């Protein structure tokens, strides 16, 4: 056997490694290329660029021998051999993912990266749903227009993530929504994928500006009293309690939540559910406090309403349908004891919540609106 033949045979028997261990300086490998074996489950598509969205220009079979001229960085792929962003060039404008390849030696890096489509920046996600196809939306909200569907097991190119409605899915419960290559949004609650960067701008339309005219305390009470008294007649919540809570929670109707979502009581969505009187959820930054009095910033999903009247009605409905507040309804004609029971049952984490509510009831004589008197 000649010396040249021995050197070529030795090169073919070198052990394979991960992408980081494969790359050497351009030109350092044998000019004829590196021999490799395709380890796909069946056939593997050959692409015109290092991306799963690039044009298909051929296929290679399982266990087929190929010659790799160099390697380039492209779209991240999870394959039978590894998860990697490496793509192997096997001809002019012909690439296969290194995730399915067992090479016989070190592969040189391509001298220059060809113009790859923007898809090289995508992260491939896999849909996982135990309840059927997952709906794509035009924005990060379960109320947004439908933009298509994806079946469980489908692959999807993901660009970035945004915060939207809370969704409880097969994989997890989260407010993260992922923007797809086509522009639609899918709840991350149904996605397995690598880490996504935040989208450069929020997907939802900007919230409307608060009204220019602000009510005085007297005007606010006068405008809100009929709704609070209707709440007493419909659900048994003392009107003085409803008024004081609305004042405290909404800052006399001037809070961002009341101005943009008509939510005057800070009622949250529960696992994406918002009841019969609200029309959706909105995630905002808020402050929570522990029973020990330690407060901190966090994010939470709050109910949104078509009008203030819906918010006042939902306040009574929320207290009545939640069994934790049953004890309060033994005191529907004793406003102070009613709000004490509501607070003790966990309505608010503020340790001074009861004192603040009853202080407002006394200062503005809200007891006069309790219609049983």
HELIX and SHEET records of a PDB file:
HELIX    1   1 UNK A    3  UNK A   12  1                                  10    
HELIX    2   2 UNK A   19  UNK A   22  1                                   4    
HELIX    3   3 UNK A   98  UNK A  100  5                                   3    
HELIX    4   4 UNK A  118  UNK A  121  5                                   4    
HELIX    5   5 UNK A  188  UNK A  190  5                                   3    
HELIX    6   6 UNK A  217  UNK A  235  1                                  19    
HELIX    7   7 UNK A  239  UNK A  250  1                                  12    
HELIX    8   8 UNK A  256  UNK A  261  1                                   6    
HELIX    9   9 UNK A  308  UNK A  321  1                                  14    
HELIX   10  10 UNK A  323  UNK A  331  5                                   9    
HELIX   11  11 UNK A  335  UNK A  344  1                                  10    
HELIX   12  12 UNK A  353  UNK A  363  1                                  11    
HELIX   13  13 UNK A  366  UNK A  369  5                                   4    
SHEET    1   A 2 UNK A  23  UNK A  24  0                                        
SHEET    2   A 2 UNK A 107  UNK A 108  1                                        
SHEET    1   B 3 UNK A  65  UNK A  68  0                                        
SHEET    2   B 3 UNK A  34  UNK A  38 -1                                        
SHEET    3   B 3 UNK A 101  UNK A 103 -1                                        
SHEET    1   C 2 UNK A  43  UNK A  47  0                                        
SHEET    2   C 2 UNK A  56  UNK A  61 -1                                        
SHEET    1   D 3 UNK A  70  UNK A  78  0                                        
SHEET    2   D 3 UNK A  83  UNK A  91 -1                                        
SHEET    3   D 3 UNK A  94  UNK A  97 -1                                        
SHEET    1   E 5 UNK A 185  UNK A 187  0                                        
SHEET    2   E 5 UNK A 173  UNK A 180 -1                                        
SHEET    3   E 5 UNK A 155  UNK A 168 -1                                        
SHEET    4   E 5 UNK A 123  UNK A 127 -1                                        
SHEET    5   E 5 UNK A 191  UNK A 192 -1                                        
SHEET    1   F 2 UNK A 134  UNK A 137  0                                        
SHEET    2   F 2 UNK A 146  UNK A 150 -1                                        
SHEET    1   G 2 UNK A 280  UNK A 289  0                                        
SHEET    2   G 2 UNK A 295  UNK A 304 -1                                        
END                                                                             
